Amino acid sequence: MKAAVSVFLLLVRSVLGHDQHHFGDSQETWLSKYGKQVDQPFSGPLAFSHLTYARCLEDESVDFDIAVLGIPFDTGTSYRPGARFGPYGIRSGSRRQRDIHAYTLAWGNNPYEQGFKIIDCGDVPVSPFDNALAINQMEVAYSSLLARSISSKVPAWKEGAVLAKDGREHPRIVSMGGDHTIVLPILRALYKIYGPIAVIHFDAHLDTWTGHPGAVTEQSRFNHGTFFYKASQEGLISNSSIHAGIRCKLLGLDDVENDKSVGFHFITSDDIDDHGVPAIIGRIRERVGDNPVYLRLDFFTVLSPERQAVVAGTPEAGGWTSREVKRIIRGLAGLNFVGADVVEVAPAYDHAEVTGTTAADIVHDLLSLLVSPVPSNKPDQPEIWSRYEL
């Protein structure tokens, strides 16, 4: 018993007196003792991948080459709302990412080390009460950022100046939605700079419908399933656009004919089984050609909800995996991308941040896509088997 008490007292003394002098003078400042206040993956202000965060719409002196921009609009959805929290969910999912630890074997680069200034420009403060006002706010915000001068002293994306009507290079934006409707004001803004845009549309749905039952006013005809039809009427998209991952239910073949008249061809979700990823990539590249291209990804309807945790305004079974989508995106590098987005992330339906984390990884891929002049060639790695050696 005495021995046990002695051991206990020894432990108490050890704890109370544990290395009191080991850490030096407690009056020393943090900066002089430990250095910069570096954020942990789970701490700090919520910016995408801990990037520099700026209120770019408010501070017109901020310049950049590529911006990440939140567009928290979801009052155009026809089924499940909640994507207004998408920008928050994607940023939260990106907390383990950062610019100094961003090299991937798949891309063979770190997108933040390719000579482009990439920042987080915050969110567009869209109205949740008036859709007409919100759509105008989104267009004005996007146009304002496109009008900025690029940060790079030398051309960062020479093709941009060739494609632009004014002959100068403009910044590019990766948007985080929000529901699909955000693409209409984005296309309006891009049209002013580049003319008609070819759209690569990853989705289960066509989104080219003329309207929904009950749409009796002009504004009610604009929603997350009709915006491409409206964009076509306004001449914003070129007749070289393409859907990828289509598997939704239709009214009939008239929907397909209408979709074709809007300017789209489509790849179904089943086509990846019949033809494979390389054929999908080849079909998309052939379709859009050398046109200015916008990539929009309704991430959680193109992906399969039964394969992974997926939240969406209108979920559909039978989609692709995130690995397949990522491989297709890598195969599209070198096209004339003028912008991109990820939409329909609704954290309220998420589980364990699986959706937000996956979406953040896709945004990282989209940034890599914008800075990569050609499809990635993996560096030689003798220790890793190629598929031909397996």
Phi, psi and omega in degrees: 000313179300323179295319180296317179297320180297318178296318179299313180297324178295319179294318179300313179299322181296318181292312183295328183253016189298111172046044181300330183260357188295325186267007174081200185290120181288347179276351180293144182286158179302313186297317181287334185266316186244347178091207186297155178274080185278130180287139170283165177304332184257012183226172175095171177301150185271087172245154181299123178051031179060027178289167171302130182250131179218147172274079191296330180288332181271318181260097185283358177275347182288128176241162184191166172260320179224134179241144166263128188227128176273136176231088189276065181245128178217019181267023172248004184280149183261352185227278184252116175280179178127351183286354174297338177268007180300312179303319176297314182297321180289318177298318178298321178291344182267004189298333178279351179267152171200163189292335182271357182225056193234009177287134176237142178296325183297317180271334183073023178201170168250116186298338182274358180243027182252015176091007180254139173273114183243125181224167174262118184266015177076203184245150171282124181281076185280149178287132175269005186248336187224106184294324179297317177297315182298318180295321176293319179300318180295318180295315180297319180297311182295317179297322180298318181287323177297332183282348181295154171284146178289158183280325185296140178284335176245157181304125180271332182214086188300326181298333181299319179292326179291321183282330185288144181296327183269001175074016177236159181279135180246154175297163175236156189229134168255113185265147177241114180271175016080155176272176186304332187304336183299341184289331180299306177296330177295314179295324176299318180292317181294325180301323180298332182266317192243351188081199183302139186250136170276131184250129168260113191245101175276114184191162172273340187247155181287318182061028177242018180292153183280340180169171178246154177305136180093356179279090187257348177248163181298316181293325182291347177281348180264115177205187187283004174241001184234357190297327179291325176298315178297318179299321178295317178300327180273358178076023186277335184244147182272163180277047179216029182266163185207139171267151175223122178103015185297133176200017183281165174278143185240165171290332181160190182292344176299328177297323179292317179295320177296319180298319179296321180293334178287336177123014185249146157252169180218153174246128181275165178295328180291337184298335180291330176285322184281328188238336179090164183299314181302323179291323177299313179301313181299320180294318180295313182298319179297320184292314186275334176059223184264011180291158168297134191237138172242129178256120177238132188234104171282083197303325190254012162248337174286330178274163186267119182293337181275351179265335182201165180293115184228130177243136183203161176292326181219080184291148178225137178282160172088025183270192181270164174275163177297326179297319180293318179296318180297320178295321179295316179302316180299325181287351182263359180302142179100346172288165186275071183284127177255356178171172181199165176206164167234126183233172176066038171265115182239095187301336181299336180259004184278163175228123177057028178060023179298316181293311181299321179294318179294318179298319178298322178294323177292321176299320175302318177297321180294323175295318177297323179299317183290335183257359183258119184286337181218161175306144187294139170248117183295137178297154179297126180224088185303332184282350180253126180293140169277167182293340180279346180263349183285000000 
